[in-house]
Amino acid sequence: MSVQTATARNPEPTMPVQRERDGAIALLVLNRPAARNSLSEALLNALSAAFTDIAADRSIRAVVLAANGPTFCAGHDLKELTARRSDADGGRAYFKYIMTICSAMMQQIVNQPQPVIAAVQGVASAAGCQLVASCDLAIASSAAKFATPGVDIGLFCSTPMVALSRNVSRKAAMEMLLTGDMVAADKAAQIGLINRVVAPGEERNAALALARQIASKSSYVVRIGKQAFYRQAEMGLAEAYRYAAEVMTENIMAHDAQEGICAFIEKRKPTWDDR
């Protein structure tokens, strides 16, 4: 039995994700402020489609993920999910479908060839916190807060736990998951959930500035480096070193490595060919 989409029942009144371009930077903006940018089916599909499109565009060298309104992302759209309780199976098939496409989209971010930087202006909770943790880097306003509060409503944040536990220490992750407490931006930086804290209203500009810095590097080198980072993190120590040595060998044979080393020796700015 196929799963009927919620989009057909309750279409989004506006584009759930806005897409802008700043030179070599793609800016994706969550655009459901009235719903606290909750991850509706339409928003999840729009994000996935945007990441797929950007991955194929080699002129884009970094991505910034931001949000409109006071909340970055409140997690899954619980009203959309609850509406499916009336399905013949109590909503089970639809719930599994949403969790599957959400998990796939989070993995897209990790597998994206371009680095993805979150610009967090407000609360990021549950799957919204997962979204921040899935990004490669994150800049947050001092007004931002983070939480995995599913335990408070009888729904443990099991899928957010995957990204969270891969970014912060086990005890920090468990405290967030078991208490549901909000974590302030400065504490989020201390435990490694975000990179840095900036003044309110400056988070998007700071994320774009960081993206531009990364975009000035060889996109080939950044791409293989990001891939290697996540792959080696799942390996044992000896296997990770063997794999990293292979990546380093291939990298040093590349055109941009030759150019970069020569430029360093000759004390000049390198000219990247992205290969």
C-alpha contacts under 8 A as a table, 3 or more apart, distances in Angstrom:
res1	aa1	res2	aa2	distance
3	V	93	A	6.80
3	V	94	Y	6.09
3	V	97	Y	7.66
4	Q	8	A	7.64
4	Q	94	Y	7.93
5	T	8	A	5.71
5	T	9	R	7.14
5	T	41	E	7.57
6	A	9	R	5.04
6	A	10	N	5.88
6	A	11	P	7.45
6	A	41	E	6.57
6	A	42	A	7.78
6	A	80	E	7.19
7	T	10	N	5.18
7	T	11	P	4.61
7	T	12	E	6.99
7	T	41	E	6.82
7	T	42	A	5.96
8	A	11	P	5.88
11	P	42	A	7.86
12	E	15	M	6.83
12	E	16	P	6.80
12	E	42	A	7.05
14	T	31	N	7.80
14	T	32	R	7.98
15	M	18	Q	6.41
15	M	31	N	6.78
16	P	30	L	6.18
16	P	31	N	4.78
16	P	32	R	5.78
16	P	42	A	6.89
16	P	43	L	5.13
16	P	46	A	6.93
17	V	28	L	6.53
17	V	29	V	5.46
17	V	30	L	4.77
17	V	31	N	5.21
17	V	32	R	7.99
17	V	43	L	6.50
17	V	46	A	6.25
17	V	47	L	6.68
18	Q	28	L	5.78
18	Q	29	V	4.97
18	Q	30	L	6.55
18	Q	31	N	6.42
19	R	26	A	7.19
19	R	27	L	5.73
19	R	28	L	4.76
19	R	29	V	6.36
20	E	26	A	6.05
20	E	27	L	4.96
20	E	28	L	6.52
21	R	24	A	7.28
21	R	25	I	5.88
21	R	26	A	4.80
21	R	27	L	5.85
22	D	25	I	4.98
22	D	26	A	6.33
22	D	27	L	7.22
23	G	26	A	7.93
24	A	59	S	6.13
24	A	60	I	4.72
24	A	61	R	5.46
24	A	62	A	6.93
24	A	212	R	7.70
24	A	215	A	6.82
25	I	60	I	5.69
25	I	61	R	6.05
25	I	62	A	5.12
25	I	63	V	5.61
25	I	64	V	7.22
25	I	208	L	7.62
25	I	211	A	6.82
25	I	212	R	7.09
25	I	215	A	7.57
26	A	54	I	7.74
26	A	60	I	6.42
26	A	62	A	6.47
26	A	63	V	4.77
26	A	64	V	6.29
27	L	63	V	5.87
27	L	64	V	4.85
27	L	65	L	6.05
27	L	66	A	7.34
28	L	63	V	7.37
28	L	64	V	6.21
28	L	65	L	4.90
28	L	66	A	6.18
28	L	67	A	7.97
29	V	65	L	5.92
29	V	66	A	4.68
29	V	67	A	4.70
29	V	68	N	6.56
30	L	33	P	7.87
30	L	37	N	6.09
30	L	43	L	7.80
30	L	65	L	7.74
30	L	66	A	6.30
30	L	67	A	4.36
30	L	68	N	6.08
30	L	72	F	7.78
31	N	37	N	6.28
31	N	67	A	6.31
31	N	68	N	5.53
32	R	35	A	5.40
32	R	36	R	6.20
32	R	37	N	4.35
32	R	38	S	7.01
32	R	68	N	7.31
33	P	36	R	4.75
33	P	37	N	5.14
33	P	67	A	7.91
33	P	68	N	5.78
33	P	69	G	4.86
33	P	70	P	7.32
33	P	71	T	7.06
34	A	37	N	7.23
34	A	69	G	7.81
35	A	38	S	5.85
35	A	77	D	7.97
36	R	69	G	7.48
36	R	70	P	7.68
36	R	71	T	5.40
36	R	72	F	7.11
36	R	73	C	5.88
36	R	74	A	5.68
37	N	67	A	7.36
37	N	68	N	7.83
37	N	71	T	6.87
37	N	72	F	6.49
37	N	73	C	4.78
37	N	74	A	6.27
37	N	75	G	7.81
38	S	73	C	5.47
38	S	74	A	5.02
38	S	75	G	5.08
38	S	76	H	5.29
38	S	77	D	5.02
38	S	128	G	7.67
39	L	42	A	7.89
39	L	43	L	5.68
39	L	44	L	5.96
39	L	73	C	7.46
39	L	74	A	7.69
39	L	75	G	5.76
39	L	76	H	4.60
39	L	77	D	5.47
39	L	127	A	7.78
39	L	128	G	7.91
40	S	43	L	5.12
40	S	44	L	6.18
40	S	76	H	6.39
40	S	77	D	5.19
40	S	80	E	7.02
41	E	44	L	5.19
41	E	45	N	6.20
41	E	98	I	6.80
42	A	45	N	5.21
42	A	46	A	6.04
43	L	46	A	4.97
43	L	47	L	6.08
44	L	47	L	5.22
44	L	48	S	6.17
44	L	101	I	7.24
44	L	102	C	6.37
44	L	105	M	7.13
45	N	48	S	5.06
45	N	49	A	6.09
45	N	101	I	7.76
46	A	49	A	5.16
46	A	50	A	6.13
47	L	50	A	5.08
47	L	51	F	6.19
47	L	105	M	7.37
48	S	51	F	5.24
48	S	52	T	6.16
48	S	105	M	5.46
48	S	108	Q	7.37
49	A	52	T	5.09
49	A	53	D	6.17
50	A	53	D	5.14
50	A	54	I	6.09
51	F	54	I	5.06
51	F	55	A	5.96
51	F	108	Q	7.11
51	F	109	I	7.39
51	F	112	Q	7.28
52	T	55	A	5.24
52	T	56	A	6.74
52	T	108	Q	7.99
53	D	56	A	5.55
53	D	57	D	6.72
54	I	57	D	5.08
54	I	58	R	7.91
54	I	60	I	6.83
55	A	58	R	7.32
55	A	112	Q	6.06
55	A	113	P	6.10
55	A	114	Q	7.05
57	D	60	I	5.80
58	R	61	R	6.89
60	I	63	V	7.67
60	I	114	Q	7.50
61	R	114	Q	5.63
61	R	115	P	7.60
61	R	214	I	7.73
61	R	215	A	5.15
61	R	219	S	6.22
62	A	114	Q	4.94
62	A	115	P	5.15
62	A	116	V	6.17
62	A	117	I	7.86
62	A	211	A	5.71
62	A	212	R	7.67
62	A	214	I	7.15
62	A	215	A	6.14
63	V	114	Q	6.65
63	V	115	P	6.21
63	V	116	V	4.68
63	V	117	I	6.14
63	V	211	A	7.04
64	V	116	V	5.78
64	V	117	I	4.75
64	V	118	A	5.81
64	V	119	A	6.81
64	V	207	A	6.59
64	V	208	L	6.62
64	V	211	A	7.14
65	L	116	V	6.98
65	L	117	I	6.01
65	L	118	A	4.72
65	L	119	A	5.98
66	A	72	F	7.27
66	A	118	A	6.09
66	A	119	A	4.92
66	A	120	V	6.39
66	A	121	Q	7.92
66	A	204	R	6.91
67	A	71	T	7.46
67	A	72	F	5.31
67	A	73	C	7.61
67	A	119	A	7.74
67	A	120	V	7.42
67	A	121	Q	7.55
68	N	71	T	7.53
68	N	72	F	7.28
69	G	72	F	7.38
70	P	121	Q	6.89
70	P	122	G	5.60
70	P	123	V	7.76
71	T	74	A	7.00
71	T	121	Q	6.90
71	T	122	G	4.58
71	T	123	V	5.07
71	T	124	A	6.97
72	F	120	V	5.87
72	F	121	Q	6.02
72	F	122	G	5.10
72	F	123	V	5.51
72	F	124	A	5.37
72	F	128	G	7.21
73	C	123	V	6.59
73	C	124	A	4.94
73	C	125	S	6.46
73	C	127	A	7.73
73	C	128	G	4.57
73	C	129	C	7.63
74	A	77	D	7.97
74	A	123	V	7.05
74	A	124	A	5.81
74	A	125	S	5.01
74	A	126	A	6.63
74	A	127	A	7.15
74	A	128	G	5.47
75	G	124	A	7.46
75	G	125	S	5.72
75	G	126	A	4.91
75	G	127	A	4.07
75	G	128	G	4.46
75	G	129	C	7.46
76	H	126	A	7.59
76	H	127	A	6.13
76	H	128	G	7.80
77	D	80	E	5.38
77	D	81	L	6.41
78	L	81	L	4.97
78	L	82	T	5.88
79	K	82	T	5.10
79	K	83	A	6.15
80	E	83	A	5.36
80	E	84	R	7.12
81	L	84	R	5.58
81	L	85	R	7.46
81	L	91	G	7.78
81	L	94	Y	7.93
81	L	95	F	6.88
82	T	85	R	5.49
83	A	86	S	6.62
84	R	87	D	5.40
84	R	90	G	6.82
84	R	91	G	4.83
84	R	94	Y	7.19
85	R	89	D	7.89
85	R	90	G	4.53
85	R	91	G	4.79
86	S	89	D	7.98
86	S	90	G	5.77
86	S	91	G	6.86
87	D	90	G	5.01
87	D	91	G	5.27
88	A	91	G	7.26
89	D	92	R	5.80
89	D	93	A	7.14
91	G	94	Y	5.34
91	G	95	F	5.98
92	R	95	F	5.16
92	R	96	K	6.17
93	A	96	K	5.23
93	A	97	Y	6.13
94	Y	97	Y	4.89
94	Y	98	I	6.19
95	F	98	I	5.23
95	F	99	M	6.22
96	K	99	M	5.19
96	K	100	T	5.99
97	Y	100	T	5.10
97	Y	101	I	6.25
98	I	101	I	5.32
98	I	102	C	5.99
99	M	102	C	5.09
99	M	103	S	6.00
99	M	159	T	7.99
100	T	103	S	5.19
100	T	104	A	6.14
101	I	104	A	4.99
101	I	105	M	6.14
102	C	105	M	5.13
102	C	106	M	6.29
103	S	106	M	5.16
103	S	107	Q	6.28
103	S	159	T	7.40
104	A	107	Q	5.12
104	A	108	Q	6.20
105	M	108	Q	4.87
105	M	109	I	6.67
106	M	109	I	5.37
106	M	110	V	6.88
106	M	130	Q	7.99
106	M	131	L	6.70
106	M	134	S	6.04
107	Q	110	V	5.09
107	Q	111	N	6.11
107	Q	134	S	7.59
108	Q	111	N	4.98
108	Q	112	Q	5.67
109	I	112	Q	5.04
109	I	116	V	6.84
109	I	134	S	6.52
109	I	135	C	6.25
109	I	136	D	7.96
110	V	134	S	6.47
110	V	135	C	6.87
110	V	136	D	7.13
110	V	230	Y	7.69
111	N	227	Q	6.99
112	Q	115	P	6.98
112	Q	116	V	7.78
113	P	223	R	5.08
113	P	224	I	7.98
113	P	226	K	7.37
113	P	227	Q	7.51
114	Q	219	S	7.79
114	Q	222	V	7.53
114	Q	223	R	6.32
115	P	135	C	7.88
115	P	136	D	6.02
115	P	137	L	7.77
115	P	222	V	7.88
115	P	223	R	7.94
115	P	226	K	7.36
116	V	135	C	5.38
116	V	136	D	5.40
116	V	137	L	6.54
117	I	135	C	5.85
117	I	136	D	6.00
117	I	137	L	4.67
117	I	138	A	5.26
117	I	139	I	7.35
117	I	207	A	6.42
117	I	211	A	7.24
118	A	132	V	6.04
118	A	135	C	6.22
118	A	137	L	6.31
118	A	138	A	4.46
118	A	139	I	6.09
118	A	140	A	7.88
118	A	207	A	7.11
119	A	138	A	6.06
119	A	139	I	5.07
119	A	140	A	5.82
119	A	203	E	5.43
119	A	204	R	5.20
119	A	206	A	7.98
119	A	207	A	5.80
120	V	123	V	7.77
120	V	124	A	7.56
120	V	132	V	7.96
120	V	138	A	7.31
120	V	139	I	6.22
120	V	140	A	4.52
120	V	141	S	6.21
120	V	144	A	6.49
120	V	203	E	6.51
120	V	204	R	7.69
121	Q	140	A	6.03
121	Q	141	S	5.12
121	Q	143	A	6.87
121	Q	144	A	5.52
121	Q	200	P	6.98
121	Q	201	G	7.12
121	Q	203	E	6.47
122	G	141	S	7.12
122	G	143	A	6.11
122	G	144	A	4.09
122	G	145	K	6.23
123	V	144	A	5.28
123	V	145	K	4.66
123	V	146	F	5.83
123	V	147	A	7.99
124	A	127	A	7.91
124	A	128	G	4.69
124	A	129	C	4.77
124	A	132	V	7.50
124	A	144	A	7.48
124	A	145	K	6.24
124	A	146	F	4.95
124	A	147	A	6.63
125	S	128	G	4.78
125	S	129	C	4.73
125	S	130	Q	7.79
125	S	145	K	7.96
125	S	146	F	5.52
125	S	147	A	4.61
125	S	148	T	5.51
125	S	149	P	6.97
126	A	129	C	5.26
126	A	130	Q	6.41
126	A	147	A	6.14
126	A	148	T	4.30
126	A	149	P	6.12
126	A	150	G	6.56
126	A	157	C	6.32
126	A	160	P	6.25
127	A	130	Q	4.60
127	A	131	L	6.05
127	A	148	T	7.71
127	A	157	C	7.78
127	A	159	T	7.60
127	A	160	P	5.49
128	G	131	L	4.94
128	G	132	V	6.53
129	C	132	V	5.16
129	C	133	A	6.21
129	C	146	F	6.03
129	C	147	A	6.39
129	C	148	T	6.78
129	C	160	P	6.97
129	C	164	L	7.77
130	Q	133	A	5.01
130	Q	134	S	6.01
130	Q	159	T	7.73
130	Q	160	P	4.52
130	Q	161	M	7.40
130	Q	162	V	7.98
130	Q	163	A	5.72
130	Q	164	L	6.31
131	L	134	S	5.12
131	L	135	C	6.56
132	V	135	C	5.39
132	V	138	A	6.69
132	V	193	L	7.82
132	V	194	I	7.87
133	A	136	D	7.67
133	A	163	A	5.49
133	A	164	L	5.72
133	A	167	N	6.49
133	A	193	L	6.23
133	A	194	I	7.75
134	S	163	A	5.68
134	S	164	L	7.99
135	C	138	A	6.82
137	L	194	I	6.74
137	L	195	N	6.33
138	A	193	L	7.77
138	A	194	I	4.82
138	A	195	N	5.44
138	A	196	R	7.20
138	A	207	A	7.53
139	I	194	I	6.20
139	I	195	N	5.88
139	I	196	R	5.34
139	I	197	V	6.07
139	I	198	V	7.32
139	I	203	E	5.89
139	I	204	R	7.87
139	I	206	A	7.03
139	I	207	A	5.96
140	A	143	A	7.93
140	A	144	A	6.14
140	A	185	A	6.66
140	A	194	I	7.06
140	A	196	R	6.47
140	A	197	V	4.99
140	A	198	V	6.22
140	A	203	E	5.57
141	S	144	A	5.22
141	S	185	A	7.06
141	S	197	V	5.58
141	S	198	V	5.04
141	S	199	A	5.56
141	S	200	P	4.76
141	S	201	G	6.91
141	S	202	E	6.97
141	S	203	E	5.44
142	S	184	A	7.72
142	S	185	A	5.51
142	S	186	D	7.03
142	S	197	V	5.66
142	S	198	V	5.87
142	S	199	A	5.74
142	S	200	P	5.94
143	A	184	A	7.66
143	A	185	A	6.89
143	A	200	P	6.22
144	A	184	A	6.59
144	A	185	A	5.50
145	K	182	M	6.05
145	K	183	V	5.45
145	K	184	A	4.74
145	K	185	A	5.59
146	F	182	M	5.45
146	F	183	V	5.01
146	F	184	A	6.60
146	F	185	A	7.39
146	F	188	A	7.35
147	A	176	M	6.44
147	A	177	L	7.97
147	A	180	G	5.96
147	A	181	D	6.00
147	A	182	M	4.77
147	A	183	V	6.12
148	T	151	V	7.79
148	T	157	C	6.07
148	T	160	P	7.30
148	T	176	M	6.01
148	T	177	L	5.51
148	T	180	G	5.24
148	T	181	D	7.47
148	T	182	M	7.93
149	P	152	D	5.62
149	P	153	I	7.56
149	P	156	F	7.70
149	P	157	C	7.19
149	P	176	M	7.70
149	P	177	L	6.82
149	P	179	T	7.18
149	P	180	G	3.70
149	P	181	D	6.66
150	G	153	I	5.50
150	G	154	G	6.32
150	G	155	L	4.69
150	G	156	F	4.72
150	G	157	C	5.17
150	G	177	L	7.74
150	G	180	G	6.72
151	V	154	G	5.13
151	V	155	L	5.39
151	V	156	F	4.66
151	V	157	C	6.98
151	V	177	L	7.06
151	V	178	L	6.52
151	V	179	T	7.15
151	V	180	G	6.22
152	D	155	L	7.39
152	D	179	T	7.86
152	D	180	G	6.48
156	F	177	L	7.36
157	C	160	P	5.38
157	C	161	M	5.97
157	C	177	L	6.68
158	S	161	M	5.01
158	S	162	V	7.00
159	T	162	V	5.51
159	T	163	A	7.55
160	P	163	A	5.69
160	P	164	L	6.10
161	M	164	L	4.94
161	M	165	S	5.70
161	M	173	A	7.47
161	M	177	L	7.32
162	V	165	S	5.56
162	V	166	R	6.53
163	A	166	R	5.25
163	A	167	N	6.60
164	L	167	N	5.32
164	L	168	V	6.29
164	L	173	A	6.28
164	L	193	L	7.55
165	S	168	V	5.63
165	S	169	S	6.69
165	S	170	R	6.10
165	S	173	A	5.65
166	R	169	S	7.90
167	N	192	G	6.28
167	N	193	L	5.87
168	V	172	A	6.36
168	V	173	A	6.16
168	V	191	I	5.66
168	V	192	G	5.44
168	V	193	L	6.03
169	S	172	A	5.28
169	S	173	A	6.14
169	S	191	I	7.09
170	R	173	A	5.10
170	R	174	M	6.01
171	K	174	M	5.03
171	K	175	E	6.08
172	A	175	E	5.23
172	A	176	M	6.39
172	A	191	I	7.05
173	A	176	M	5.24
173	A	177	L	6.14
174	M	177	L	4.98
174	M	178	L	5.81
175	E	178	L	5.28
175	E	179	T	5.84
175	E	180	G	7.79
176	M	179	T	5.57
176	M	180	G	5.38
176	M	181	D	6.09
176	M	182	M	7.80
176	M	183	V	7.88
177	L	180	G	5.63
183	V	187	K	6.24
183	V	188	A	6.23
184	A	187	K	5.39
184	A	188	A	6.16
185	A	188	A	4.90
185	A	189	A	6.25
185	A	194	I	7.95
185	A	197	V	6.51
186	D	189	A	5.16
186	D	190	Q	6.36
186	D	196	R	8.00
186	D	197	V	6.59
187	K	190	Q	4.90
187	K	191	I	6.31
188	A	191	I	5.37
188	A	192	G	6.22
188	A	193	L	5.18
188	A	194	I	5.89
189	A	192	G	5.13
189	A	193	L	5.85
189	A	194	I	4.87
189	A	195	N	5.74
189	A	196	R	5.87
189	A	197	V	7.14
190	Q	193	L	7.78
192	G	195	N	6.67
194	I	197	V	7.94
197	V	203	E	7.85
198	V	202	E	6.16
198	V	203	E	6.01
198	V	206	A	7.65
199	A	202	E	5.57
199	A	203	E	7.15
200	P	203	E	6.75
201	G	204	R	7.25
202	E	205	N	5.41
202	E	206	A	6.01
203	E	206	A	5.08
203	E	207	A	6.07
204	R	207	A	5.06
204	R	208	L	6.14
205	N	208	L	5.06
205	N	209	A	6.10
206	A	209	A	5.05
206	A	210	L	6.25
207	A	210	L	5.12
207	A	211	A	6.09
208	L	211	A	4.86
208	L	212	R	6.10
209	A	212	R	5.12
209	A	213	Q	6.33
210	L	213	Q	5.08
210	L	214	I	6.39
211	A	214	I	5.15
211	A	215	A	6.00
212	R	215	A	4.82
212	R	216	S	6.33
213	Q	216	S	5.40
213	Q	217	K	7.41
214	I	217	K	5.61
215	A	218	S	7.54
215	A	219	S	7.11
217	K	221	V	7.63
217	K	222	V	7.12
217	K	272	W	7.53
218	S	221	V	5.29
218	S	222	V	6.25
218	S	256	D	6.87
218	S	272	W	5.56
218	S	273	D	7.29
218	S	274	D	5.27
218	S	275	R	7.92
219	S	222	V	5.00
219	S	223	R	5.88
219	S	274	D	5.42
220	Y	223	R	5.15
220	Y	224	I	6.32
220	Y	256	D	7.87
220	Y	274	D	4.87
220	Y	275	R	5.46
221	V	224	I	5.41
221	V	225	G	5.91
221	V	251	N	7.33
221	V	256	D	7.64
221	V	274	D	7.54
221	V	275	R	7.94
222	V	225	G	5.03
222	V	226	K	6.03
223	R	226	K	5.37
223	R	227	Q	6.34
224	I	227	Q	5.16
224	I	228	A	6.03
224	I	247	V	7.85
225	G	228	A	5.12
225	G	229	F	6.06
226	K	229	F	5.13
226	K	230	Y	6.64
227	Q	230	Y	5.65
227	Q	231	R	6.27
228	A	231	R	5.09
228	A	232	Q	5.93
228	A	244	A	7.05
228	A	247	V	7.37
229	F	232	Q	5.62
229	F	233	A	6.29
230	Y	233	A	5.22
230	Y	234	E	6.96
231	R	234	E	5.74
231	R	235	M	7.07
232	Q	235	M	5.15
232	Q	236	G	7.93
232	Q	239	E	7.89
232	Q	240	A	4.87
232	Q	241	Y	7.98
232	Q	243	Y	7.13
232	Q	244	A	7.22
233	A	240	A	7.45
235	M	239	E	6.00
235	M	240	A	5.38
236	G	239	E	5.37
236	G	240	A	5.88
237	L	240	A	5.09
237	L	241	Y	6.30
238	A	241	Y	5.23
238	A	242	R	6.30
239	E	242	R	5.09
239	E	243	Y	6.12
240	A	243	Y	5.14
240	A	244	A	5.96
241	Y	244	A	5.01
241	Y	245	A	5.96
242	R	245	A	5.23
242	R	246	E	6.44
243	Y	246	E	5.20
243	Y	247	V	6.34
244	A	247	V	5.00
244	A	248	M	6.00
245	A	248	M	5.02
245	A	249	T	6.09
246	E	249	T	5.13
246	E	250	E	6.33
247	V	250	E	5.25
247	V	251	N	6.01
248	M	251	N	4.91
248	M	252	I	6.07
249	T	252	I	5.33
249	T	253	M	6.54
250	E	253	M	5.30
250	E	254	A	6.62
251	N	254	A	5.23
251	N	257	A	6.59
252	I	257	A	5.31
252	I	258	Q	6.90
253	M	257	A	6.85
253	M	258	Q	7.12
254	A	257	A	5.43
254	A	258	Q	6.53
254	A	275	R	6.33
255	H	258	Q	5.21
255	H	259	E	6.17
255	H	273	D	7.30
255	H	274	D	8.00
255	H	275	R	5.73
256	D	259	E	4.90
256	D	260	G	5.82
256	D	272	W	5.83
256	D	273	D	6.26
256	D	274	D	6.46
256	D	275	R	5.93
257	A	260	G	5.03
257	A	261	I	6.03
258	Q	261	I	5.38
258	Q	262	C	6.15
259	E	262	C	5.19
259	E	263	A	6.00
259	E	270	P	6.28
259	E	271	T	7.08
259	E	272	W	7.32
260	G	263	A	5.07
260	G	264	F	6.15
260	G	270	P	5.44
260	G	271	T	7.77
260	G	272	W	7.86
261	I	264	F	5.08
261	I	265	I	6.24
262	C	265	I	5.11
262	C	266	E	5.96
263	A	266	E	5.00
263	A	267	K	5.74
263	A	268	R	5.00
263	A	269	K	5.96
263	A	270	P	5.19
264	F	267	K	5.00
264	F	268	R	6.37
264	F	269	K	7.62
264	F	270	P	7.74
265	I	268	R	7.96
272	W	275	R	7.92
